Amino acid sequence: MTMQVFLNDAYLEEAAALISPLSPGFMYGYGVFETIRVSGEKVLFLDQHYGRMVRALSVLGMTCPYQENELQPIIEKLLDLNDVSEGFVKVVCSKPAPKKQPQQEADILILTGTKTYKEEYATGLKVCLADARRNEFSKLVGIKSMNYTENILEKEAAVRKGFDEALFLNTQGQVAEGCVSNVFWVKDGIVYTPSLHCGILEGTARARVIKKCSEFQIPFQEGAYGLEKLLSADEVFVTNALMDIMPVSLLEERHLDLGAYQVVPQLRGNGR
């Protein structure tokens, strides 16, 4: 079956979805994206993703061409066209090609995929440290920018070394975030995670974990932490919209016993 996508105002076959070569989104990565989980034919937490996308577009001087209540049925129809009940939808908003008058309204591309992480929940992820540093002073901090090359390079380097994900430190040597995830760890029953000031994306799954810690009365601290704090953790896990809460079984050279994890199973509940 040929994959359908949604571009600006039309459902098109993938090969027919044409973007101008003069688009700053194409040439410079000028835009933002959101990857949203689909489970049981339902789009999960669209409101959280839409809110973050609109805030990011505002920073870049653009607006989304659709309101959230308009976007929902567009996505649902695309999922139906592509027969996707488990997987994800990706919404990309980019700066359009130059016109005579400045354009605030972004081009929008929506596509679907079927990747899931069901097997990895049992085995956990293998995580190493990235060679590059996250710049906590960058104007792109907190924006899920289309300019994602550094993340891709570091993740590919991690995979070549036999790992699944790589974690960035920031310019001050503090733990920041993964290439495609936020990071948490547990020490003596307390959950820790880097603060937003460390130069990280405010992940939607990250926000839900923080809320769960409050609901379950699990001690939680958010701050600036050196690498030694992470390396001495009892439990480590990473989060993103597709994985939700994913345990880490190998951190650099240190093996972690998932069977001894207590807080992560509590946060995951029945899992997803």
N, C-alpha and C positions, 0 to 999 in steps of 0.2 A: 504494500500500500504506500502510495506517495504521501509524504508528510505535508500537512497543511500548516501554514503560518498565518498570522494576522499582521498586516503592515498598514499602519495609519488608519485606514477605514475599510479594509477589504481582506477577506479570507483568500489566500492564494496558495498554489502549489509552491513548494520550497524554491524551485528553479525560477519561478516567475516573480519572486519577491526581490525587486531591484532597488538598490539604494544609490543615490548619486555619488560618483567618485569625488565630487567636491564637498561632500558632507564632512564637517569637522569631526563628527563622530567616527566616521570611517578613517580619516587621515590622522587624527590626533587622539582618539579615544575620549573625545569630549562628550561625556554622557554618564549615565548611571544605569545600574541594572538591579533587579531583585530576582532571586531564585526561591520559589515558593513550593512547599511540599503539597503533593496530592495523595490522599489516602482514602480508600473506599469511595472513589469518585468525588470526593469533596476537596475543595481548596482550603488549606488550613491557614488560619491567621492572616488572611488577606488584609485585614484592617491594619495590622502592625506593619506589614511590608509596604502597604500603600502610604501610610503616614511617613515612614522613613524615606521612601522614594521622593515624596513631595518636598520634604525638608531638604533633601540633597539637591533636588532640582532648583530649589530657591537659592541655594548657595551658588549654583552655576548660572543663575539668571534666567531660568526656564520654568515653564509650567507643564503639567501633564495634560494632554488633550482630552482626557476622560476623568470624570469623577469616579470614586470607588464603586458606587452603585451602578454605574454604567460599565465599568470594567468587568465586574463579576459575571454577567451573562455572556460577555465576549469570550472570556476565558473558558467558561463552562461549555460553550458551543465548540470551541477549538479542541477541548479535551474529548468531546464526543466525536468530532470529525476524525481525530487521530486514534480513537479507541484507547485512551489512556485512563486507567482507573487507579493505578499505583505508579508514582513517579514524581514528576515536578513540572512546573510551568515557569518559564523565564520571561520576565518583562524587561525590555531594554528601551530606555528613553535617551535619545541622542540629539545633539544640536543639528538642525537641518542645514542644507546647503544655503549659501548666502543668496539673499534676494535684495531687491532695491531698498526695502525697509527692514530694520532689525526684526527678527522673529523670536518671540518669547516661547511660543508653543513648540514643544519637542516633537520630533518624529518618534513613533512608537512601534516596536516590533515585539510580537509575542510568539513564543514557540514552546513546544512541549518535549518531554523526554521520559524515559521509564527507569532511570537508575534508582536503585534502592540499596540499603545497607543491612539487609536482614542477617546475612551470614556473619558480618563483622561484629555484631553485638555479642556473639558467643566467644569470639577469639580476641576481641579488642584490637585497637590500632597500635601500630609501631610508629613511634614519633622520635624525630631527631631535632637538632637545632639548626636553624638556617644560618648560612654564612653572612647574609646581608643583615643590616639593622633597620628597624622600623623608625622612621623619622617622626617623632611625636610632635614636632613643630610644623609639619606640613599642613598646607591648607586643605589637603585631601583627606586628612585624618577624620574619620567618622563618616566618610562618603564611600558608598559602594560603587567606586568609579569603574568605568569601562577600561581605564588605563591599568590593567591587571597583570602586566608582563612580569614584574618582579615576583609576584606571588606564583605565577605559573613556572617561572624558571626555578625557583626554590623548591616547589613541589616536585617538579620533574627530577631535580637533582636528588631529592630525598628518595624517590621511587627507584632511581638507578642504584642507590645504596641499600635497597631492600626495605625502606621505610614507607609508611603510608602518608605521613604528614610531617611538616617542619614548623617549628616554632621560632618566631622572631623575638630577639631582645631589642629594646630601643637604644637610642644613642647613649643613654646613661647606664646601660647594662642591666636594665630592669626587664623582667618578663613582660612581654606584650601580648602577642596573639599568634595564631597559626596562619598558614597560607589561606585556608578556607574555613577557619574555625576560631572560636574563643576558647580559652583554656581555664580550667578550674583544677584545684587540688584540695585534698583533705589531709589535715594533720591534727592528731589527737581529737578527732571529732568535729573540728572546725573547718568549714569550707572557705577557701580563699580564691580570689580572682583579681587580676589587675584592674585598676580603675581606668576610666575613660581618659584620664590625663596622661596615661602611659603611652598613648598613641594607638588606640584600638578602635575597631568598628563596634558600635553598639548593637550587637547581634540580637535578633528577635528571640532566639532560643536562650541566649544569655539572660535576657530580661525575665524569661519564664522560670529559669532556674533560681534566680534571685527571689522571685515571688514565691516559689515553692519552699525555699529555705525559711522564709518568714511564716508561711502557712504551716509547715511541719515543725516549726520551732527548732530548726537546725542552726546552730551558731554560724554566723557568716561574717566575713570581713573582706572589704574591698580596699585595695591600696597599691602602693608601689613596692615591689618585692624583687630582691636579687635572685639570681639563678639558684643559689644554694637552698633557698626555701622550697622551690619546686622539686629539686633533686632529692630532698629528704622527705618527700610527701609519703603518706600511707596509701593514698588513692589519687589517681590522676584521671581526669576525663576532659573531653573536648565537646564543643557544641556547635551546631549550625542548624539551619532550617530543615535540611534533609536528614541528617543523622539524629537530630534532637540531642540526646545525651549519649555519648559514646565513650566507653571505658578505654583507657590506655593500658596495654599489657607490656609494652617495652618503651622505655624512655632513655634515649641514647643507648648505653650499654646495660642499663638496669632493668631486670625483669620484675614485673609486678604481678602478684598472685591475684587474679580476678576473683578467685574463690574466697579470698579473705576480705573482699570489699564489703562494706556495710552501708555506707552513706549513699553510694551511687545506686545500688538497687532500690533504696528507699525513694530516691529522687525520680528514678525511672518508673517506679510502680510496675505496672504490667507491661511496660515498654510499648513500642509502636512498630 
